[in-house]
Amino acid sequence: MSIIVNYKEDQRKLIIAIVPVRISKETEIEELIRDIGKVEEGLWFQLVNAKAVFSLKHLVFSSYVSLKKYLSRESLTRNPHIELLMVLTGARQIGNAVNMAGISKDTKKAYLIVLSVNKERNYISEIIESYVKKHSLNVDKELIKTFNMKAPLATKITTEELKSTTGTSVEKLEKNIMLKSLSIYFKF
């Protein structure tokens, strides 16, 4: 089960696919990490530790921003899958972003993110299926339904910021998280 979001703009077709996964005991973490990154021209994989994600909207937003910044040559890194970790965590330092959102041997739940440009949806689905099978990952549908109040950016939102935002408490938090994730592009 993957969530696939399509965008058409500037004569390009962008696809972001998100698959919530549990990492099994059979998974070779080192090999899994080696397979993250550029798969081929216009196609990148990233695995994000579920502990770093507040919500599905937070993850889709961060994925979209990182891919758009990369394509417009405004990214802080040379790779959209690394940019994703930075946007997701609001960290300007790659090392900090990897420490907060990257996977390790202790990671149990994660999101497989596929960022693509001008690829067909069926092709993306086939690649995801192959990757999940190769690394003994298990799809975890329940993971997408949760809000993680301990996500790094969720813990940085102040009471004043929440008071100045409209919506339910979760909506307020989500809006502020997305604003904070963009702060990596601001120069103070």
PyMOL CGO cylinders between C-alpha atoms (Angstrom):
from pymol import cmd
from pymol.cgo import CYLINDER

trace = [
    CYLINDER, 0.00, 0.00, 0.00, 1.59, 3.22, -1.11, 0.3, 1, 1, 1, 1, 1, 1,
    CYLINDER, 1.59, 3.22, -1.11, 0.30, 6.74, -1.29, 0.3, 1, 1, 1, 1, 1, 1,
    CYLINDER, 0.30, 6.74, -1.29, 1.13, 8.32, -4.62, 0.3, 1, 1, 1, 1, 1, 1,
    CYLINDER, 1.13, 8.32, -4.62, 0.83, 12.04, -5.20, 0.3, 1, 1, 1, 1, 1, 1,
    CYLINDER, 0.83, 12.04, -5.20, 1.02, 13.40, -8.76, 0.3, 1, 1, 1, 1, 1, 1,
    CYLINDER, 1.02, 13.40, -8.76, 1.92, 16.95, -9.79, 0.3, 1, 1, 1, 1, 1, 1,
    CYLINDER, 1.92, 16.95, -9.79, 2.07, 18.32, -13.32, 0.3, 1, 1, 1, 1, 1, 1,
    CYLINDER, 2.07, 18.32, -13.32, 3.93, 21.57, -13.79, 0.3, 1, 1, 1, 1, 1, 1,
    CYLINDER, 3.93, 21.57, -13.79, 6.40, 23.17, -16.16, 0.3, 1, 1, 1, 1, 1, 1,
    CYLINDER, 6.40, 23.17, -16.16, 5.91, 20.30, -18.62, 0.3, 1, 1, 1, 1, 1, 1,
    CYLINDER, 5.91, 20.30, -18.62, 7.18, 17.87, -15.99, 0.3, 1, 1, 1, 1, 1, 1,
    CYLINDER, 7.18, 17.87, -15.99, 5.35, 15.14, -14.17, 0.3, 1, 1, 1, 1, 1, 1,
    CYLINDER, 5.35, 15.14, -14.17, 6.37, 14.83, -10.53, 0.3, 1, 1, 1, 1, 1, 1,
    CYLINDER, 6.37, 14.83, -10.53, 5.42, 11.79, -8.52, 0.3, 1, 1, 1, 1, 1, 1,
    CYLINDER, 5.42, 11.79, -8.52, 5.95, 11.39, -4.81, 0.3, 1, 1, 1, 1, 1, 1,
    CYLINDER, 5.95, 11.39, -4.81, 5.26, 7.93, -3.44, 0.3, 1, 1, 1, 1, 1, 1,
    CYLINDER, 5.26, 7.93, -3.44, 5.16, 7.17, 0.28, 0.3, 1, 1, 1, 1, 1, 1,
    CYLINDER, 5.16, 7.17, 0.28, 5.13, 3.67, 1.72, 0.3, 1, 1, 1, 1, 1, 1,
    CYLINDER, 5.13, 3.67, 1.72, 4.89, 3.16, 5.49, 0.3, 1, 1, 1, 1, 1, 1,
    CYLINDER, 4.89, 3.16, 5.49, 7.06, 0.17, 6.44, 0.3, 1, 1, 1, 1, 1, 1,
    CYLINDER, 7.06, 0.17, 6.44, 8.18, -1.92, 9.38, 0.3, 1, 1, 1, 1, 1, 1,
    CYLINDER, 8.18, -1.92, 9.38, 11.76, -3.08, 9.20, 0.3, 1, 1, 1, 1, 1, 1,
    CYLINDER, 11.76, -3.08, 9.20, 11.97, -6.82, 9.81, 0.3, 1, 1, 1, 1, 1, 1,
    CYLINDER, 11.97, -6.82, 9.81, 14.66, -8.81, 11.60, 0.3, 1, 1, 1, 1, 1, 1,
    CYLINDER, 14.66, -8.81, 11.60, 15.71, -10.21, 8.22, 0.3, 1, 1, 1, 1, 1, 1,
    CYLINDER, 15.71, -10.21, 8.22, 16.48, -6.76, 6.83, 0.3, 1, 1, 1, 1, 1, 1,
    CYLINDER, 16.48, -6.76, 6.83, 20.17, -6.01, 6.31, 0.3, 1, 1, 1, 1, 1, 1,
    CYLINDER, 20.17, -6.01, 6.31, 20.28, -2.37, 7.45, 0.3, 1, 1, 1, 1, 1, 1,
    CYLINDER, 20.28, -2.37, 7.45, 23.65, -1.60, 5.83, 0.3, 1, 1, 1, 1, 1, 1,
    CYLINDER, 23.65, -1.60, 5.83, 22.41, -2.85, 2.46, 0.3, 1, 1, 1, 1, 1, 1,
    CYLINDER, 22.41, -2.85, 2.46, 19.13, -0.98, 2.92, 0.3, 1, 1, 1, 1, 1, 1,
    CYLINDER, 19.13, -0.98, 2.92, 21.03, 2.26, 3.56, 0.3, 1, 1, 1, 1, 1, 1,
    CYLINDER, 21.03, 2.26, 3.56, 23.30, 1.67, 0.55, 0.3, 1, 1, 1, 1, 1, 1,
    CYLINDER, 23.30, 1.67, 0.55, 20.23, 1.47, -1.70, 0.3, 1, 1, 1, 1, 1, 1,
    CYLINDER, 20.23, 1.47, -1.70, 19.01, 4.92, -0.64, 0.3, 1, 1, 1, 1, 1, 1,
    CYLINDER, 19.01, 4.92, -0.64, 19.66, 7.77, -3.05, 0.3, 1, 1, 1, 1, 1, 1,
    CYLINDER, 19.66, 7.77, -3.05, 19.61, 8.16, -6.78, 0.3, 1, 1, 1, 1, 1, 1,
    CYLINDER, 19.61, 8.16, -6.78, 18.27, 5.03, -8.43, 0.3, 1, 1, 1, 1, 1, 1,
    CYLINDER, 18.27, 5.03, -8.43, 18.45, 6.42, -11.95, 0.3, 1, 1, 1, 1, 1, 1,
    CYLINDER, 18.45, 6.42, -11.95, 18.03, 9.75, -13.69, 0.3, 1, 1, 1, 1, 1, 1,
    CYLINDER, 18.03, 9.75, -13.69, 14.92, 11.42, -12.26, 0.3, 1, 1, 1, 1, 1, 1,
    CYLINDER, 14.92, 11.42, -12.26, 14.34, 8.84, -9.51, 0.3, 1, 1, 1, 1, 1, 1,
    CYLINDER, 14.34, 8.84, -9.51, 15.46, 8.90, -5.86, 0.3, 1, 1, 1, 1, 1, 1,
    CYLINDER, 15.46, 8.90, -5.86, 14.73, 6.76, -2.77, 0.3, 1, 1, 1, 1, 1, 1,
    CYLINDER, 14.73, 6.76, -2.77, 14.82, 7.87, 0.84, 0.3, 1, 1, 1, 1, 1, 1,
    CYLINDER, 14.82, 7.87, 0.84, 13.97, 6.05, 4.05, 0.3, 1, 1, 1, 1, 1, 1,
    CYLINDER, 13.97, 6.05, 4.05, 12.79, 8.31, 6.84, 0.3, 1, 1, 1, 1, 1, 1,
    CYLINDER, 12.79, 8.31, 6.84, 12.61, 7.23, 10.45, 0.3, 1, 1, 1, 1, 1, 1,
    CYLINDER, 12.61, 7.23, 10.45, 8.94, 7.40, 11.45, 0.3, 1, 1, 1, 1, 1, 1,
    CYLINDER, 8.94, 7.40, 11.45, 9.94, 9.12, 14.70, 0.3, 1, 1, 1, 1, 1, 1,
    CYLINDER, 9.94, 9.12, 14.70, 10.87, 12.24, 12.69, 0.3, 1, 1, 1, 1, 1, 1,
    CYLINDER, 10.87, 12.24, 12.69, 7.48, 12.57, 10.98, 0.3, 1, 1, 1, 1, 1, 1,
    CYLINDER, 7.48, 12.57, 10.98, 4.55, 14.42, 12.56, 0.3, 1, 1, 1, 1, 1, 1,
    CYLINDER, 4.55, 14.42, 12.56, 1.93, 13.48, 9.94, 0.3, 1, 1, 1, 1, 1, 1,
    CYLINDER, 1.93, 13.48, 9.94, 1.37, 12.34, 6.40, 0.3, 1, 1, 1, 1, 1, 1,
    CYLINDER, 1.37, 12.34, 6.40, 0.78, 15.96, 5.36, 0.3, 1, 1, 1, 1, 1, 1,
    CYLINDER, 0.78, 15.96, 5.36, 4.13, 16.93, 6.92, 0.3, 1, 1, 1, 1, 1, 1,
    CYLINDER, 4.13, 16.93, 6.92, 5.85, 14.17, 4.93, 0.3, 1, 1, 1, 1, 1, 1,
    CYLINDER, 5.85, 14.17, 4.93, 4.16, 15.00, 1.60, 0.3, 1, 1, 1, 1, 1, 1,
    CYLINDER, 4.16, 15.00, 1.60, 4.87, 18.71, 2.06, 0.3, 1, 1, 1, 1, 1, 1,
    CYLINDER, 4.87, 18.71, 2.06, 8.55, 18.10, 2.89, 0.3, 1, 1, 1, 1, 1, 1,
    CYLINDER, 8.55, 18.10, 2.89, 8.92, 15.73, -0.07, 0.3, 1, 1, 1, 1, 1, 1,
    CYLINDER, 8.92, 15.73, -0.07, 7.34, 18.20, -2.48, 0.3, 1, 1, 1, 1, 1, 1,
    CYLINDER, 7.34, 18.20, -2.48, 9.40, 21.16, -1.25, 0.3, 1, 1, 1, 1, 1, 1,
    CYLINDER, 9.40, 21.16, -1.25, 12.66, 19.21, -1.46, 0.3, 1, 1, 1, 1, 1, 1,
    CYLINDER, 12.66, 19.21, -1.46, 11.96, 18.02, -5.00, 0.3, 1, 1, 1, 1, 1, 1,
    CYLINDER, 11.96, 18.02, -5.00, 10.84, 21.49, -6.17, 0.3, 1, 1, 1, 1, 1, 1,
    CYLINDER, 10.84, 21.49, -6.17, 13.88, 23.20, -4.62, 0.3, 1, 1, 1, 1, 1, 1,
    CYLINDER, 13.88, 23.20, -4.62, 16.17, 20.63, -6.28, 0.3, 1, 1, 1, 1, 1, 1,
    CYLINDER, 16.17, 20.63, -6.28, 14.56, 21.09, -9.71, 0.3, 1, 1, 1, 1, 1, 1,
    CYLINDER, 14.56, 21.09, -9.71, 14.70, 24.89, -9.46, 0.3, 1, 1, 1, 1, 1, 1,
    CYLINDER, 14.70, 24.89, -9.46, 18.35, 24.70, -8.38, 0.3, 1, 1, 1, 1, 1, 1,
    CYLINDER, 18.35, 24.70, -8.38, 17.53, 26.41, -5.08, 0.3, 1, 1, 1, 1, 1, 1,
    CYLINDER, 17.53, 26.41, -5.08, 18.30, 23.43, -2.86, 0.3, 1, 1, 1, 1, 1, 1,
    CYLINDER, 18.30, 23.43, -2.86, 20.91, 23.47, -0.12, 0.3, 1, 1, 1, 1, 1, 1,
    CYLINDER, 20.91, 23.47, -0.12, 22.19, 20.06, -1.23, 0.3, 1, 1, 1, 1, 1, 1,
    CYLINDER, 22.19, 20.06, -1.23, 22.85, 18.38, -4.56, 0.3, 1, 1, 1, 1, 1, 1,
    CYLINDER, 22.85, 18.38, -4.56, 20.36, 15.59, -3.86, 0.3, 1, 1, 1, 1, 1, 1,
    CYLINDER, 20.36, 15.59, -3.86, 16.61, 15.84, -3.31, 0.3, 1, 1, 1, 1, 1, 1,
    CYLINDER, 16.61, 15.84, -3.31, 16.58, 12.80, -1.03, 0.3, 1, 1, 1, 1, 1, 1,
    CYLINDER, 16.58, 12.80, -1.03, 19.03, 14.52, 1.35, 0.3, 1, 1, 1, 1, 1, 1,
    CYLINDER, 19.03, 14.52, 1.35, 17.16, 17.82, 1.02, 0.3, 1, 1, 1, 1, 1, 1,
    CYLINDER, 17.16, 17.82, 1.02, 14.05, 15.92, 2.15, 0.3, 1, 1, 1, 1, 1, 1,
    CYLINDER, 14.05, 15.92, 2.15, 15.65, 15.06, 5.49, 0.3, 1, 1, 1, 1, 1, 1,
    CYLINDER, 15.65, 15.06, 5.49, 16.65, 18.69, 6.01, 0.3, 1, 1, 1, 1, 1, 1,
    CYLINDER, 16.65, 18.69, 6.01, 13.21, 20.08, 5.19, 0.3, 1, 1, 1, 1, 1, 1,
    CYLINDER, 13.21, 20.08, 5.19, 11.46, 17.41, 7.25, 0.3, 1, 1, 1, 1, 1, 1,
    CYLINDER, 11.46, 17.41, 7.25, 13.51, 18.21, 10.36, 0.3, 1, 1, 1, 1, 1, 1,
    CYLINDER, 13.51, 18.21, 10.36, 14.09, 21.92, 9.79, 0.3, 1, 1, 1, 1, 1, 1,
    CYLINDER, 14.09, 21.92, 9.79, 17.84, 21.31, 10.15, 0.3, 1, 1, 1, 1, 1, 1,
    CYLINDER, 17.84, 21.31, 10.15, 20.32, 23.25, 7.98, 0.3, 1, 1, 1, 1, 1, 1,
    CYLINDER, 20.32, 23.25, 7.98, 23.14, 20.80, 8.71, 0.3, 1, 1, 1, 1, 1, 1,
    CYLINDER, 23.14, 20.80, 8.71, 23.01, 17.50, 6.82, 0.3, 1, 1, 1, 1, 1, 1,
    CYLINDER, 23.01, 17.50, 6.82, 24.49, 15.58, 9.75, 0.3, 1, 1, 1, 1, 1, 1,
    CYLINDER, 24.49, 15.58, 9.75, 21.82, 16.87, 12.13, 0.3, 1, 1, 1, 1, 1, 1,
    CYLINDER, 21.82, 16.87, 12.13, 19.05, 16.03, 9.66, 0.3, 1, 1, 1, 1, 1, 1,
    CYLINDER, 19.05, 16.03, 9.66, 20.40, 12.49, 9.15, 0.3, 1, 1, 1, 1, 1, 1,
    CYLINDER, 20.40, 12.49, 9.15, 20.69, 11.99, 12.92, 0.3, 1, 1, 1, 1, 1, 1,
    CYLINDER, 20.69, 11.99, 12.92, 17.07, 13.09, 13.45, 0.3, 1, 1, 1, 1, 1, 1,
    CYLINDER, 17.07, 13.09, 13.45, 15.36, 11.49, 10.44, 0.3, 1, 1, 1, 1, 1, 1,
    CYLINDER, 15.36, 11.49, 10.44, 17.70, 8.88, 8.99, 0.3, 1, 1, 1, 1, 1, 1,
    CYLINDER, 17.70, 8.88, 8.99, 17.41, 5.18, 9.69, 0.3, 1, 1, 1, 1, 1, 1,
    CYLINDER, 17.41, 5.18, 9.69, 19.75, 3.06, 11.79, 0.3, 1, 1, 1, 1, 1, 1,
    CYLINDER, 19.75, 3.06, 11.79, 19.96, -0.48, 13.11, 0.3, 1, 1, 1, 1, 1, 1,
    CYLINDER, 19.96, -0.48, 13.11, 17.55, 0.57, 15.88, 0.3, 1, 1, 1, 1, 1, 1,
    CYLINDER, 17.55, 0.57, 15.88, 14.84, 1.83, 13.50, 0.3, 1, 1, 1, 1, 1, 1,
    CYLINDER, 14.84, 1.83, 13.50, 11.67, -0.27, 13.58, 0.3, 1, 1, 1, 1, 1, 1,
    CYLINDER, 11.67, -0.27, 13.58, 9.25, 1.87, 11.56, 0.3, 1, 1, 1, 1, 1, 1,
    CYLINDER, 9.25, 1.87, 11.56, 10.01, 4.09, 8.59, 0.3, 1, 1, 1, 1, 1, 1,
    CYLINDER, 10.01, 4.09, 8.59, 8.61, 5.65, 5.46, 0.3, 1, 1, 1, 1, 1, 1,
    CYLINDER, 8.61, 5.65, 5.46, 10.00, 4.73, 2.07, 0.3, 1, 1, 1, 1, 1, 1,
    CYLINDER, 10.00, 4.73, 2.07, 9.81, 7.88, -0.05, 0.3, 1, 1, 1, 1, 1, 1,
    CYLINDER, 9.81, 7.88, -0.05, 10.18, 7.85, -3.82, 0.3, 1, 1, 1, 1, 1, 1,
    CYLINDER, 10.18, 7.85, -3.82, 10.78, 11.17, -5.56, 0.3, 1, 1, 1, 1, 1, 1,
    CYLINDER, 10.78, 11.17, -5.56, 10.49, 11.07, -9.33, 0.3, 1, 1, 1, 1, 1, 1,
    CYLINDER, 10.49, 11.07, -9.33, 10.42, 13.28, -12.39, 0.3, 1, 1, 1, 1, 1, 1,
    CYLINDER, 10.42, 13.28, -12.39, 8.76, 12.17, -15.63, 0.3, 1, 1, 1, 1, 1, 1,
    CYLINDER, 8.76, 12.17, -15.63, 8.32, 8.53, -14.60, 0.3, 1, 1, 1, 1, 1, 1,
    CYLINDER, 8.32, 8.53, -14.60, 5.20, 6.46, -15.06, 0.3, 1, 1, 1, 1, 1, 1,
    CYLINDER, 5.20, 6.46, -15.06, 3.12, 5.55, -12.04, 0.3, 1, 1, 1, 1, 1, 1,
    CYLINDER, 3.12, 5.55, -12.04, 3.16, 1.83, -12.87, 0.3, 1, 1, 1, 1, 1, 1,
    CYLINDER, 3.16, 1.83, -12.87, 6.95, 1.89, -13.13, 0.3, 1, 1, 1, 1, 1, 1,
    CYLINDER, 6.95, 1.89, -13.13, 7.19, 3.57, -9.70, 0.3, 1, 1, 1, 1, 1, 1,
    CYLINDER, 7.19, 3.57, -9.70, 4.87, 0.91, -8.22, 0.3, 1, 1, 1, 1, 1, 1,
    CYLINDER, 4.87, 0.91, -8.22, 7.02, -1.89, -9.68, 0.3, 1, 1, 1, 1, 1, 1,
    CYLINDER, 7.02, -1.89, -9.68, 10.22, -0.40, -8.30, 0.3, 1, 1, 1, 1, 1, 1,
    CYLINDER, 10.22, -0.40, -8.30, 8.65, 0.03, -4.86, 0.3, 1, 1, 1, 1, 1, 1,
    CYLINDER, 8.65, 0.03, -4.86, 7.42, -3.56, -4.84, 0.3, 1, 1, 1, 1, 1, 1,
    CYLINDER, 7.42, -3.56, -4.84, 10.88, -4.80, -5.81, 0.3, 1, 1, 1, 1, 1, 1,
    CYLINDER, 10.88, -4.80, -5.81, 12.61, -2.68, -3.15, 0.3, 1, 1, 1, 1, 1, 1,
    CYLINDER, 12.61, -2.68, -3.15, 10.21, -3.74, -0.38, 0.3, 1, 1, 1, 1, 1, 1,
    CYLINDER, 10.21, -3.74, -0.38, 10.64, -7.41, -1.30, 0.3, 1, 1, 1, 1, 1, 1,
    CYLINDER, 10.64, -7.41, -1.30, 14.44, -7.22, -1.70, 0.3, 1, 1, 1, 1, 1, 1,
    CYLINDER, 14.44, -7.22, -1.70, 14.87, -5.72, 1.78, 0.3, 1, 1, 1, 1, 1, 1,
    CYLINDER, 14.87, -5.72, 1.78, 12.21, -7.79, 3.62, 0.3, 1, 1, 1, 1, 1, 1,
    CYLINDER, 12.21, -7.79, 3.62, 10.18, -4.72, 4.54, 0.3, 1, 1, 1, 1, 1, 1,
    CYLINDER, 10.18, -4.72, 4.54, 6.58, -5.03, 5.70, 0.3, 1, 1, 1, 1, 1, 1,
    CYLINDER, 6.58, -5.03, 5.70, 3.97, -2.45, 4.74, 0.3, 1, 1, 1, 1, 1, 1,
    CYLINDER, 3.97, -2.45, 4.74, 2.41, -0.88, 7.85, 0.3, 1, 1, 1, 1, 1, 1,
    CYLINDER, 2.41, -0.88, 7.85, -0.89, 0.81, 6.94, 0.3, 1, 1, 1, 1, 1, 1,
    CYLINDER, -0.89, 0.81, 6.94, -1.53, 1.93, 10.52, 0.3, 1, 1, 1, 1, 1, 1,
    CYLINDER, -1.53, 1.93, 10.52, 1.58, 4.10, 10.59, 0.3, 1, 1, 1, 1, 1, 1,
    CYLINDER, 1.58, 4.10, 10.59, 0.04, 6.63, 8.20, 0.3, 1, 1, 1, 1, 1, 1,
    CYLINDER, 0.04, 6.63, 8.20, -2.95, 7.20, 10.46, 0.3, 1, 1, 1, 1, 1, 1,
    CYLINDER, -2.95, 7.20, 10.46, -0.95, 8.49, 13.43, 0.3, 1, 1, 1, 1, 1, 1,
    CYLINDER, -0.95, 8.49, 13.43, 0.30, 11.87, 14.64, 0.3, 1, 1, 1, 1, 1, 1,
    CYLINDER, 0.30, 11.87, 14.64, 3.71, 11.85, 16.26, 0.3, 1, 1, 1, 1, 1, 1,
    CYLINDER, 3.71, 11.85, 16.26, 3.78, 14.55, 18.92, 0.3, 1, 1, 1, 1, 1, 1,
    CYLINDER, 3.78, 14.55, 18.92, 7.45, 13.78, 19.60, 0.3, 1, 1, 1, 1, 1, 1,
    CYLINDER, 7.45, 13.78, 19.60, 8.62, 14.55, 16.05, 0.3, 1, 1, 1, 1, 1, 1,
    CYLINDER, 8.62, 14.55, 16.05, 11.61, 16.95, 16.22, 0.3, 1, 1, 1, 1, 1, 1,
    CYLINDER, 11.61, 16.95, 16.22, 9.75, 19.93, 14.77, 0.3, 1, 1, 1, 1, 1, 1,
    CYLINDER, 9.75, 19.93, 14.77, 6.63, 19.31, 16.87, 0.3, 1, 1, 1, 1, 1, 1,
    CYLINDER, 6.63, 19.31, 16.87, 8.66, 19.79, 20.03, 0.3, 1, 1, 1, 1, 1, 1,
    CYLINDER, 8.66, 19.79, 20.03, 9.98, 23.17, 18.80, 0.3, 1, 1, 1, 1, 1, 1,
    CYLINDER, 9.98, 23.17, 18.80, 6.60, 24.89, 18.42, 0.3, 1, 1, 1, 1, 1, 1,
    CYLINDER, 6.60, 24.89, 18.42, 5.96, 27.51, 21.09, 0.3, 1, 1, 1, 1, 1, 1,
    CYLINDER, 5.96, 27.51, 21.09, 2.70, 28.32, 22.85, 0.3, 1, 1, 1, 1, 1, 1,
    CYLINDER, 2.70, 28.32, 22.85, 2.75, 31.77, 21.21, 0.3, 1, 1, 1, 1, 1, 1,
    CYLINDER, 2.75, 31.77, 21.21, 3.03, 30.21, 17.76, 0.3, 1, 1, 1, 1, 1, 1,
    CYLINDER, 3.03, 30.21, 17.76, 0.09, 27.93, 18.47, 0.3, 1, 1, 1, 1, 1, 1,
    CYLINDER, 0.09, 27.93, 18.47, -2.01, 30.83, 19.77, 0.3, 1, 1, 1, 1, 1, 1,
    CYLINDER, -2.01, 30.83, 19.77, -1.37, 32.85, 16.61, 0.3, 1, 1, 1, 1, 1, 1,
    CYLINDER, -1.37, 32.85, 16.61, -2.61, 30.06, 14.32, 0.3, 1, 1, 1, 1, 1, 1,
    CYLINDER, -2.61, 30.06, 14.32, -6.19, 29.13, 13.44, 0.3, 1, 1, 1, 1, 1, 1,
    CYLINDER, -6.19, 29.13, 13.44, -7.68, 25.63, 13.46, 0.3, 1, 1, 1, 1, 1, 1,
    CYLINDER, -7.68, 25.63, 13.46, -7.88, 22.67, 15.80, 0.3, 1, 1, 1, 1, 1, 1,
    CYLINDER, -7.88, 22.67, 15.80, -4.87, 21.98, 18.02, 0.3, 1, 1, 1, 1, 1, 1,
    CYLINDER, -4.87, 21.98, 18.02, -3.52, 19.35, 15.59, 0.3, 1, 1, 1, 1, 1, 1,
    CYLINDER, -3.52, 19.35, 15.59, -4.07, 21.68, 12.59, 0.3, 1, 1, 1, 1, 1, 1,
    CYLINDER, -4.07, 21.68, 12.59, -2.29, 24.50, 14.40, 0.3, 1, 1, 1, 1, 1, 1,
    CYLINDER, -2.29, 24.50, 14.40, 0.65, 22.26, 15.18, 0.3, 1, 1, 1, 1, 1, 1,
    CYLINDER, 0.65, 22.26, 15.18, 0.80, 20.92, 11.63, 0.3, 1, 1, 1, 1, 1, 1,
    CYLINDER, 0.80, 20.92, 11.63, 0.76, 24.42, 10.10, 0.3, 1, 1, 1, 1, 1, 1,
    CYLINDER, 0.76, 24.42, 10.10, 3.55, 25.59, 12.37, 0.3, 1, 1, 1, 1, 1, 1,
    CYLINDER, 3.55, 25.59, 12.37, 5.62, 22.48, 11.67, 0.3, 1, 1, 1, 1, 1, 1,
    CYLINDER, 5.62, 22.48, 11.67, 5.41, 23.13, 7.94, 0.3, 1, 1, 1, 1, 1, 1,
    CYLINDER, 5.41, 23.13, 7.94, 6.40, 26.76, 8.42, 0.3, 1, 1, 1, 1, 1, 1,
    CYLINDER, 6.40, 26.76, 8.42, 9.36, 25.76, 10.58, 0.3, 1, 1, 1, 1, 1, 1,
    CYLINDER, 9.36, 25.76, 10.58, 10.47, 23.21, 7.99, 0.3, 1, 1, 1, 1, 1, 1,
    CYLINDER, 10.47, 23.21, 7.99, 10.81, 26.04, 5.44, 0.3, 1, 1, 1, 1, 1, 1,
    CYLINDER, 10.81, 26.04, 5.44, 13.00, 28.03, 7.81, 0.3, 1, 1, 1, 1, 1, 1,
    CYLINDER, 13.00, 28.03, 7.81, 16.09, 26.24, 6.48, 0.3, 1, 1, 1, 1, 1, 1,
    CYLINDER, 16.09, 26.24, 6.48, 15.80, 28.48, 3.41, 0.3, 1, 1, 1, 1, 1, 1,
    CYLINDER, 15.80, 28.48, 3.41, 15.71, 31.72, 5.38, 0.3, 1, 1, 1, 1, 1, 1,
    CYLINDER, 15.71, 31.72, 5.38, 18.90, 33.64, 6.04, 0.3, 1, 1, 1, 1, 1, 1,
    CYLINDER, 18.90, 33.64, 6.04, 18.96, 35.47, 9.33, 0.3, 1, 1, 1, 1, 1, 1,
]
cmd.load_cgo(trace, "trace")
